[in-house]
Amino acid sequence: MVVLALRILHYLGNGLFISSILYITLLLNAHPQSASMLYLVSQIFYGLMVPGFIVGFVSGILLVVYRGYRFKAERWLKQKALFTLFMMFVIILVFFPEMRSIMRASDIPPMVPFRTNVFTLLSVLLMVVSLINLGIAFRHRGVYIDEENQDGKSPG
């Protein structure tokens, strides 16, 4: 039961994270940049994207600990850790500074120029890495279920 709750939290957190990236990217490219739109983008980032990443990250760690996986023995876990560290690197070193410039642009009329193309490229890259990271988990989950079914155990 605990594993199911952690999985649900993990998928919800990752879904919130990925959908927030998509929504921010669409907002920045589909609408003219106004102060209210830039403020909305910063609120989505700090209110949905960052909490979604934190929930997905913490629940993922708890799943690993609860299931008793060993980092050195699990190749898929090393891959997920690498992609997750990359996402953290991009968020901390790129997204947070860009969000500061967005917030400044939303406070100062006329707008401070904002590099939409660079942000869009990084958003798409982060979304692809996030989807690859989820794919690693789903691939492992399928292998894990197959191994349990061969042993005669019920999947959990």
Backbone torsions as a table, in degrees:
resi	resn	phi	psi	omega
1	MET	NA	-39.7	178.8
2	VAL	-65.0	-40.8	179.7
3	VAL	-62.4	-41.6	178.9
4	LEU	-62.5	-44.6	178.6
5	ALA	-62.8	-41.4	178.4
6	LEU	-65.9	-39.9	177.6
7	ARG	-62.2	-44.5	179.8
8	ILE	-60.8	-46.3	177.0
9	LEU	-60.5	-41.6	-179.4
10	HIS	-62.7	-46.4	-179.3
11	TYR	-69.5	-38.9	177.1
12	LEU	-64.7	-44.2	178.1
13	GLY	-61.1	-45.9	179.5
14	ASN	-67.6	-37.9	177.2
15	GLY	-63.5	-42.4	177.4
16	LEU	-63.2	-42.8	179.6
17	PHE	-61.7	-50.5	-176.8
18	ILE	-68.2	-42.2	-180.0
19	SER	-67.2	-32.3	177.0
20	SER	-66.1	-41.0	176.6
21	ILE	-60.4	-45.5	-179.6
22	LEU	-62.5	-44.8	-178.7
23	TYR	-64.9	-42.5	178.2
24	ILE	-62.2	-44.2	179.9
25	THR	-62.2	-44.8	179.2
26	LEU	-64.5	-41.7	178.8
27	LEU	-61.6	-43.4	-176.9
28	LEU	-70.0	-24.2	-177.3
29	ASN	-103.4	-22.2	-174.4
30	ALA	-92.9	-25.8	-175.2
31	HIS	-115.2	151.1	172.7
32	PRO	-64.5	144.8	-176.2
33	GLN	-75.8	104.8	174.0
34	SER	-111.2	167.0	-178.9
35	ALA	-62.6	-40.2	-178.6
36	SER	-69.2	-36.3	178.4
37	MET	-67.4	-41.7	179.0
38	LEU	-65.9	-35.8	175.8
39	TYR	-64.4	-41.7	177.5
40	LEU	-61.0	-42.0	178.3
41	VAL	-60.8	-43.7	180.0
42	SER	-67.0	-35.6	177.9
43	GLN	-68.0	-38.7	176.7
44	ILE	-64.2	-41.2	-179.7
45	PHE	-61.9	-53.9	-175.8
46	TYR	-78.0	-25.1	-176.5
47	GLY	-95.3	-24.8	-177.4
48	LEU	-122.8	-49.1	-173.5
49	MET	-67.4	-51.6	-178.7
50	VAL	-64.5	-47.4	176.6
51	PRO	-62.1	-37.1	176.8
52	GLY	-61.2	-42.3	178.1
53	PHE	-64.5	-42.8	-178.9
54	ILE	-64.3	-44.8	178.8
55	VAL	-61.9	-45.1	178.1
56	GLY	-63.2	-40.5	-178.9
57	PHE	-67.4	-49.8	-177.5
58	VAL	-67.0	-43.9	179.5
59	SER	-66.6	-32.0	175.6
60	GLY	-65.1	-42.6	177.3
61	ILE	-63.5	-43.4	179.1
62	LEU	-64.2	-36.5	175.4
63	LEU	-62.3	-44.2	179.2
64	VAL	-62.0	-45.3	-179.0
65	VAL	-66.9	-45.9	-176.0
66	TYR	-65.6	-38.1	-179.5
67	ARG	-79.4	-11.3	176.3
68	GLY	77.5	25.7	177.4
69	TYR	-69.1	146.0	176.8
70	ARG	-107.9	126.4	-174.5
71	PHE	-58.8	-41.8	-177.4
72	LYS	-70.0	-26.8	-175.1
73	ALA	-91.0	-20.0	-173.6
74	GLU	-104.8	110.3	-179.0
75	ARG	-66.3	-40.9	-178.9
76	TRP	-62.8	-33.1	-179.7
77	LEU	-69.2	-36.6	176.3
78	LYS	-64.2	-40.8	178.8
79	GLN	-63.9	-45.7	178.5
80	LYS	-61.4	-41.6	179.9
81	ALA	-62.6	-41.2	179.4
82	LEU	-62.4	-47.6	179.4
83	PHE	-65.6	-39.1	179.8
84	THR	-66.1	-41.7	176.9
85	LEU	-63.5	-38.0	176.6
86	PHE	-62.4	-44.3	179.3
87	MET	-63.2	-41.5	177.9
88	MET	-62.3	-41.2	178.5
89	PHE	-59.8	-47.6	-179.0
90	VAL	-65.4	-42.4	-178.9
91	ILE	-64.1	-47.0	-175.3
92	ILE	-71.7	-44.1	-174.1
93	LEU	-88.2	-20.0	-176.8
94	VAL	-116.8	-53.9	-172.7
95	PHE	-67.6	-44.2	-179.5
96	PHE	-61.4	-46.4	175.9
97	PRO	-62.6	-37.8	178.6
98	GLU	-66.3	-37.3	177.9
99	MET	-65.9	-34.0	175.2
100	ARG	-62.3	-41.6	179.5
101	SER	-69.2	-32.6	176.2
102	ILE	-65.9	-43.8	179.9
103	MET	-64.3	-38.7	176.0
104	ARG	-63.9	-39.9	179.8
105	ALA	-66.2	-32.1	179.8
106	SER	-77.1	-19.1	-179.3
107	ASP	-90.2	-24.6	-170.6
108	ILE	-112.8	109.5	169.8
109	PRO	-92.3	140.1	-8.9
110	PRO	-67.4	161.8	-171.1
111	MET	-61.9	146.2	169.3
112	VAL	-77.0	133.7	-179.4
113	PRO	-59.3	139.7	-178.8
114	PHE	-125.3	137.5	-176.6
115	ARG	-83.3	82.2	-176.5
116	THR	-64.5	-40.5	-176.3
117	ASN	-64.3	-42.8	179.4
118	VAL	-65.3	-44.7	-179.7
119	PHE	-63.7	-40.4	178.2
120	THR	-62.8	-45.4	178.9
121	LEU	-60.2	-44.8	178.6
122	LEU	-67.0	-35.7	177.7
123	SER	-64.8	-44.5	178.4
124	VAL	-64.4	-42.0	177.5
125	LEU	-60.7	-44.5	179.5
126	LEU	-65.4	-37.5	178.3
127	MET	-66.6	-42.3	178.1
128	VAL	-62.7	-45.0	178.9
129	VAL	-62.4	-39.2	178.0
130	SER	-63.5	-42.6	178.9
131	LEU	-67.3	-37.9	175.2
132	ILE	-62.3	-41.9	179.4
133	ASN	-61.6	-43.4	175.9
134	LEU	-65.6	-36.6	177.3
135	GLY	-61.8	-38.3	176.8
136	ILE	-60.9	-43.3	-179.8
137	ALA	-65.7	-44.8	-179.9
138	PHE	-65.6	-38.8	178.0
139	ARG	-63.2	-44.4	178.5
140	HIS	-63.9	-41.7	-179.3
141	ARG	-60.4	-41.1	177.3
142	GLY	-64.1	-42.3	178.0
143	VAL	-64.8	-40.7	-178.8
144	TYR	-63.4	-42.7	179.6
145	ILE	-65.4	-43.0	178.9
146	ASP	-60.1	-43.1	179.6
147	GLU	-64.6	-40.2	179.5
148	GLU	-67.4	-39.3	-179.6
149	ASN	-67.1	-32.8	177.1
150	GLN	-70.2	-29.3	177.8
151	ASP	-82.7	-4.6	-179.3
152	GLY	84.6	10.6	178.8
153	LYS	-93.3	158.5	176.6
154	SER	-85.7	143.1	179.5
155	PRO	-65.2	144.2	-178.1
156	GLY	-134.2	NA	NA
